[in-house]
Amino acid sequence: MEPFDLHTEPAERLLERLSDANEWMRRQAVLEMGWRGLKGLESALKARLSAKDNLHAFDALCALDLTGSLDERTHVGAISHPDPYVRRWAVRLAAGASAGVMRAVVERASVETHLEVLSQMAATAKGFAALDALEVLAALVGTEDERIGFQLWWLLESFSERAREDVLGLFGRSA
């Protein structure tokens, strides 16, 4: 391997490094993009994220997030990405995101099958508004993995006092 200095590499070379077989190199390139706040790579990063055959789409998602370039449309698309690890991180990044992104998580919850993504949905929904969080909860009830059930209880419990009427409404009752 020839010597390199990521801190001085041009943006285009950092972008190329997102295809490197070495995970450390990819992650460092993403961090360098974020530290520099490189804004000129949005279209290339979005193309890498949406490419069906890109094994490193996750790194493109991270670079978009760290550079502040993850817009709502791209974020919503990532929530339905074919790679479950991209979906999981897109869901994780949804806490505090726009209403459209939260809505995409709510809608995806009813069709998601990957356990790690389901788990992340339950965890992230705790940061949503009560009605959105309870919609995620309702979509995930019945998931066969007991660990998801525990997370759903944790989610329900977090809203039991601050949104009592909404929680009771989930069960068709009022206080």
C-alpha positions in Angstrom: 0.0 0.0 0.0 1.4 3.4 -0.9 1.4 6.2 1.6 -1.6 8.4 1.8 -3.0 11.4 3.7 -6.8 11.5 3.8 -6.7 15.0 5.2 -5.2 16.4 2.0 -6.9 14.2 -0.6 -9.2 15.9 -3.0 -12.9 15.3 -2.5 -13.2 13.1 -5.6 -10.5 10.8 -4.2 -12.4 10.5 -0.9 -15.5 9.6 -2.9 -13.5 6.9 -4.7 -12.4 5.5 -1.3 -16.0 4.7 -0.6 -15.6 1.7 -2.9 -12.4 0.5 -1.1 -12.5 -3.1 0.1 -10.9 -1.9 3.4 -13.7 -0.9 5.8 -11.4 1.3 7.8 -10.5 3.3 4.6 -14.2 3.7 3.8 -15.1 4.9 7.3 -12.2 7.3 7.5 -13.1 8.8 4.1 -16.7 9.3 5.3 -15.4 11.0 8.5 -13.1 13.2 6.5 -16.0 14.3 4.2 -18.0 15.2 7.3 -15.1 17.0 9.0 -14.6 19.1 5.9 -18.3 19.6 5.4 -17.9 18.6 1.7 -21.2 19.8 0.0 -20.2 19.2 -3.6 -20.6 15.4 -3.5 -24.3 15.2 -2.9 -25.3 13.9 -6.3 -22.6 11.3 -6.5 -23.3 10.1 -2.9 -27.1 9.9 -3.7 -26.3 7.9 -6.8 -24.1 5.5 -4.7 -26.9 5.2 -2.1 -29.6 4.4 -4.6 -27.5 2.0 -6.8 -29.0 -1.5 -6.3 -25.6 -3.2 -6.7 -23.6 -1.0 -4.4 -22.2 -3.0 -1.5 -21.2 0.1 0.3 -24.4 2.1 0.1 -24.3 2.4 3.9 -21.1 4.5 3.6 -22.9 6.8 1.2 -25.7 7.3 3.6 -23.3 8.1 6.4 -21.4 10.6 4.2 -24.7 12.3 3.3 -25.7 12.5 6.9 -22.3 13.8 8.2 -22.0 16.4 5.5 -25.5 17.7 6.2 -26.7 16.7 2.7 -29.3 14.0 3.7 -32.5 15.6 2.4 -36.0 14.4 3.1 -36.5 12.7 -0.3 -33.2 10.7 0.0 -33.9 9.9 3.6 -37.3 8.5 2.8 -35.9 6.4 0.0 -33.2 5.0 2.3 -35.9 3.8 4.7 -37.0 1.4 1.9 -33.5 0.5 0.7 -32.9 -3.1 -0.3 -30.0 -3.4 2.2 -31.4 -3.9 5.7 -28.4 -2.2 7.3 -29.0 0.9 5.3 -32.7 0.8 6.3 -31.7 0.3 10.0 -29.5 3.4 10.0 -32.0 5.4 8.0 -34.5 4.6 10.7 -32.0 5.5 13.4 -31.4 8.9 11.8 -35.2 9.5 11.7 -35.4 10.6 15.3 -35.9 14.3 15.2 -36.2 14.3 11.4 -39.0 15.9 9.3 -42.6 14.7 9.5 -42.3 13.1 6.1 -39.4 10.9 7.2 -41.2 9.9 10.4 -44.2 9.0 8.3 -42.0 6.8 6.1 -40.9 4.9 9.2 -44.5 4.5 10.3 -45.5 3.2 6.8 -42.5 0.9 6.5 -43.1 -0.7 10.0 -46.1 -2.7 8.6 -44.0 -4.4 6.0 -40.6 -4.7 7.5 -39.3 -8.2 8.3 -35.6 -7.8 9.2 -35.3 -8.1 13.0 -32.6 -5.5 13.4 -34.6 -2.9 11.5 -37.7 -3.8 13.5 -35.7 -3.3 16.7 -34.4 0.0 15.5 -38.0 1.1 14.6 -39.1 0.4 18.1 -36.2 2.3 19.6 -36.4 5.3 17.3 -40.2 5.6 17.7 -39.6 6.6 21.3 -38.5 10.0 19.9 -41.5 10.5 17.7 -44.7 12.3 18.6 -47.1 10.0 20.5 -49.5 9.3 17.6 -46.7 8.4 15.2 -44.9 6.3 17.8 -48.1 4.4 18.7 -48.7 3.7 15.0 -45.3 2.1 14.8 -46.1 0.1 17.9 -49.4 -1.1 16.5 -47.6 -2.1 13.2 -45.0 -4.1 15.1 -47.3 -5.9 17.6 -47.3 -9.5 16.7 -43.7 -9.6 15.7 -42.6 -13.1 16.7 -39.3 -12.3 18.3 -39.8 -11.8 22.0 -37.1 -9.1 22.2 -39.1 -6.9 20.0 -42.0 -7.4 22.4 -39.9 -6.1 25.2 -38.9 -3.1 23.2 -42.6 -2.4 22.4 -43.5 -2.5 26.0 -40.7 0.0 26.7 -42.1 2.2 23.9 -45.6 1.9 25.2 -44.5 2.6 28.8 -42.7 5.8 27.7 -46.0 7.3 26.5 -48.3 5.9 29.2 -48.2 9.1 31.3 -47.3 11.9 28.9 -49.8 10.7 26.2 -52.3 8.7 28.3 -55.3 9.4 26.1 -53.4 8.4 22.9 -52.3 5.2 24.6 -55.8 4.3 25.8 -57.1 5.2 22.3 -54.8 2.5 20.9 -56.8 0.0 22.9 -60.2 1.6 22.1 -60.7 3.0 25.5 -60.8 6.5 27.2 -59.6 7.5 30.6 
